[in-house]
Amino acid sequence: MHTLFSIIAEFTADLRAQKLRVFLTTFGIVWGTVALIVLVAFGMGFKKQTSANMHGLGESISIMFPGRTAKAFAGFGTGRGMNFTEEDVTYLSARLPEIREISPEYMNNGQLPVRVGENILSPVVTGIIPIYGDMRNIIPEAGGRFINDNDVAQRRRVVVIGNKVKEFLFGQTDAVGRTILVGSTPFTVIGVMMKKTQPSSYNSRDQDRIFIPASTFSALFGVTYLSNIIFRPKDPMQSEEAGTHVREALAAKYKFDPTDKDAVFIWDTAEFDKFSVSFFLALNIFLGIIGGFTLGVGGIGVANIMFVVVQERIKEIGIKRAVGARRSTIMWQFFTETFFIMGIGSVIGFTIAFAIIQVLQMIPIKEYVGIPEFSFEVAFIAMGVLTTIGLAAGLLPARRAANLDVIECLRV
């Protein structure tokens, strides 16, 4: 404890003797810390927002559309149309254990008007089952609910409407429990979709759709063929293999070449997740390197001032060594002083960076580049870089001080 107090006292004396140099050095650490934290925080925020935007469509789902054969197979020519039914959903679910969730989807592309009083529009009417809501991130607002198993089993005339549909039909009034006409058929609104970011879709945005039970859709429109099938694999990183197995299973049932991607087209949204893992890792490393270089300049300043301190205290070092101080003690003293400077600069830098991030969170840029966030991950990266630079900045001056010749020091 006495040694620590002595180091602090000597460090304070050095600060007073080299005020301007210490200020400029500390400023370099502050500036580097701020740059590192804000850049990495921006990278993390951008990653989070991009992921949220993409997952507005659904997280790690694959959307499968029927097409036409492009390859002759088993005596069948090309151009044969494929059609999916709800039986195919059951077939795939039972046959492929790698599929975690699967749902049919019927769609009617604005062929029926939807009306409340004088307000009329023609949204996409979608027939689905309960698991569809989880797969496609369609979450009802408070006070409402999504379609359940009883709705499907009893072919109930209930509907969940997109938030934009709700605004057009009902304005600012509550929609849950109200009645809308789909064509001439009355439906009870049981839920309104919570607003979400959805930059992509395969027909129309969910905010502009209405959702009814699949059984009700089939009875209302008299159709048996699905528009598409949605499935989610148990392991998103194996989504490509799952898609291949799905196509092979359907090929065995409908007698087409299992390599014929035109017969069954699969949009694998998990491919973006795989790409984003590598992309954002590279981006955050790049931003960390830029911030690290900026902080490294400050570290060079710290090393420089510590070399000056060693030079100015050569005689003091000689006396300490002459009375029995070990090399490790001298080395520890200068290492400690280096980390005092790094510590002061980093604490100030952390505080300023945190304040900047809080201010940036108030600026409406979330939908474009996300908002920077001060997370544990960001703090961990910053502390790792600071510690590395502190060790590098303190090592050479500390070793030089510890390796000084006692006789030469006393001659000064």
Residue pairs with C-beta under 8 A, 6 or more apart in sequence:
3 329
4 336
7 333
7 336
7 337
8 340
10 333
10 337
11 336
11 337
11 340
14 22
14 309
14 337
15 22
17 312
18 305
18 308
18 309
21 305
21 308
22 305
22 341
24 301
25 298
25 301
25 302
25 304
25 305
25 341
25 345
26 341
26 344
26 345
26 348
27 298
27 345
28 297
28 298
28 299
28 301
28 302
28 345
29 295
29 298
29 299
29 301
29 302
29 341
29 342
29 344
29 345
29 346
29 349
30 298
30 345
30 346
30 348
30 349
30 352
31 294
31 298
31 349
32 291
32 294
32 295
32 296
32 297
32 298
32 299
32 345
32 349
33 295
33 298
33 345
33 346
33 348
33 349
33 350
33 353
33 382
33 386
34 349
34 352
34 353
34 356
35 290
35 291
35 294
35 295
36 288
36 291
36 292
36 294
36 295
36 381
36 382
36 385
37 291
37 349
37 350
37 353
37 354
37 357
37 374
37 378
37 379
37 382
38 291
38 353
38 356
38 357
38 372
39 287
39 288
39 290
39 291
40 284
40 287
40 288
40 291
40 378
40 381
40 382
41 353
41 357
41 372
41 373
41 374
41 375
41 378
42 287
42 369
42 370
42 372
43 280
43 283
43 284
43 287
43 288
44 284
44 372
44 373
44 375
44 377
44 378
45 369
45 370
45 371
45 372
45 373
46 280
46 283
46 369
46 370
47 276
47 280
47 283
47 284
47 370
48 370
48 373
49 366
49 367
49 369
49 370
49 371
50 276
50 280
50 370
51 273
51 276
52 197
53 197
53 198
53 199
53 367
54 199
54 200
54 269
54 272
54 273
54 276
55 137
56 137
56 196
56 197
56 198
56 199
56 206
57 136
57 137
57 198
57 200
57 201
57 269
58 135
58 136
58 137
58 230
58 232
58 269
59 137
59 232
60 232
60 233
60 236
60 239
60 269
60 270
60 273
61 135
61 136
61 230
61 231
61 232
61 269
61 270
62 230
62 231
62 232
62 233
62 239
62 242
62 243
62 246
62 266
62 267
62 268
62 269
62 270
63 202
63 228
63 229
63 230
63 266
63 267
63 269
64 84
64 228
64 229
64 230
64 231
64 243
64 246
64 264
64 265
64 266
64 267
65 202
65 227
65 228
65 264
65 265
65 266
65 267
66 81
66 82
66 83
66 84
66 225
66 226
66 228
66 263
66 264
67 81
67 82
67 262
67 263
67 264
67 265
68 78
68 79
68 80
68 81
68 82
68 262
68 263
69 76
69 77
69 78
69 79
69 80
69 82
69 256
69 257
69 260
69 262
69 263
70 78
70 260
70 261
70 262
70 263
71 78
71 256
71 257
71 259
71 260
71 262
71 263
72 78
72 257
73 255
73 256
73 257
73 260
74 255
76 255
76 256
80 256
80 263
82 250
82 254
82 256
82 263
82 264
83 225
83 226
84 104
84 225
84 226
84 228
84 229
85 224
85 225
85 226
86 104
86 214
86 224
86 226
88 226
88 229
88 250
88 253
89 102
89 103
89 104
89 226
89 229
91 249
91 253
92 99
92 102
92 229
92 231
92 246
92 249
92 250
93 99
93 102
95 249
96 242
96 245
96 246
96 249
97 234
98 233
98 234
98 235
98 238
98 241
98 242
98 245
99 231
99 232
99 233
99 234
99 242
99 246
100 232
100 233
100 234
101 131
101 134
101 135
101 231
101 232
102 131
102 229
102 230
102 231
102 232
103 128
103 129
103 131
103 132
103 135
103 229
103 230
103 231
104 127
104 128
104 129
104 214
104 226
104 229
105 126
105 127
105 128
105 132
105 226
105 227
105 228
105 229
105 230
106 126
106 127
106 128
106 214
106 217
106 218
106 221
106 223
106 226
106 227
107 124
107 125
107 126
107 127
107 203
107 227
107 228
108 124
108 125
108 126
108 217
108 221
109 124
109 203
110 122
110 123
110 124
111 122
111 125
112 122
112 125
112 182
112 183
113 120
113 121
113 122
113 181
113 183
114 120
114 121
114 122
114 123
114 125
114 165
114 169
114 180
114 181
114 182
114 210
115 169
115 180
115 181
116 169
116 170
116 178
116 179
116 180
116 181
119 168
119 169
119 170
121 165
121 168
121 169
123 162
123 165
123 204
123 208
123 209
123 210
124 203
124 204
124 208
124 209
124 210
125 182
125 209
125 210
125 212
125 217
126 209
126 210
126 211
126 212
126 217
127 211
127 212
127 213
127 214
127 215
127 216
127 217
127 218
128 147
128 211
128 212
128 213
128 214
129 147
129 152
129 213
129 214
130 146
130 147
130 148
130 149
130 151
130 152
132 138
132 147
132 211
132 230
133 139
133 140
133 146
133 147
133 160
133 211
135 230
135 232
136 206
136 230
137 196
138 146
138 160
138 193
138 206
138 211
139 146
139 193
139 194
139 196
140 146
140 160
140 191
140 192
140 193
140 194
141 163
141 191
141 192
141 193
141 194
143 174
143 176
144 160
144 176
144 189
144 190
144 191
144 192
145 190
145 191
146 160
146 190
146 191
147 158
147 160
147 190
147 211
147 212
147 213
150 156
151 158
151 190
151 213
151 216
152 213
152 214
152 215
152 216
153 215
155 213
155 215
155 216
155 219
156 213
156 216
157 185
157 186
157 187
157 188
157 212
157 216
158 187
158 188
158 189
158 190
158 212
158 213
158 216
159 180
159 182
159 187
159 188
159 189
159 190
159 210
159 211
159 212
160 189
160 190
160 191
160 192
160 193
160 210
160 211
160 212
161 169
161 175
161 180
161 189
161 191
161 192
161 193
161 209
161 210
161 211
162 192
162 193
162 205
162 206
162 207
162 208
162 209
162 210
163 192
163 193
163 194
163 195
163 207
164 205
164 207
164 208
165 207
165 208
165 209
165 210
166 175
166 192
166 193
169 175
169 180
170 178
175 189
175 192
176 189
176 190
176 191
176 192
177 188
177 189
178 188
178 189
179 186
179 187
179 188
179 189
180 186
180 187
180 189
180 210
181 187
182 210
182 212
182 220
183 220
185 220
187 212
193 206
193 207
195 207
196 206
196 207
197 367
198 205
198 206
198 207
202 228
202 267
203 227
212 220
217 223
218 224
231 242
231 246
233 239
233 242
233 270
235 242
236 270
236 273
236 274
237 270
237 274
239 268
239 270
239 271
240 268
240 271
243 266
243 268
244 258
246 264
246 266
247 258
247 261
247 263
247 264
247 266
248 258
250 256
250 264
251 257
251 258
251 260
251 263
251 264
252 258
254 263
256 263
257 263
288 381
288 385
291 385
292 385
292 389
295 385
295 386
295 389
296 389
298 345
298 389
299 342
299 389
299 390
299 392
299 393
300 393
302 338
302 341
302 342
302 390
302 393
302 394
303 338
303 392
303 393
303 394
303 396
303 397
305 341
306 334
306 337
306 338
306 393
306 394
306 397
306 398
307 396
307 397
307 400
309 334
309 337
309 397
310 317
310 334
310 397
310 400
310 401
310 404
313 401
314 404
314 408
314 409
314 412
315 409
315 410
315 412
317 330
317 401
317 404
317 409
318 404
318 406
318 407
318 408
318 409
318 410
318 412
319 409
319 410
320 329
320 330
321 327
321 330
321 404
321 406
321 409
322 406
322 410
327 402
327 403
328 402
330 398
330 401
330 402
331 398
331 399
331 401
331 402
332 398
333 398
333 401
334 394
334 397
334 398
334 401
334 402
335 394
335 395
335 398
337 394
338 390
338 393
338 394
338 397
338 398
339 390
339 394
342 386
342 389
342 390
342 393
346 382
346 386
350 379
350 382
353 374
354 374
357 372
357 373
357 374
360 371
360 372
361 371
361 372
361 373
363 371
365 371
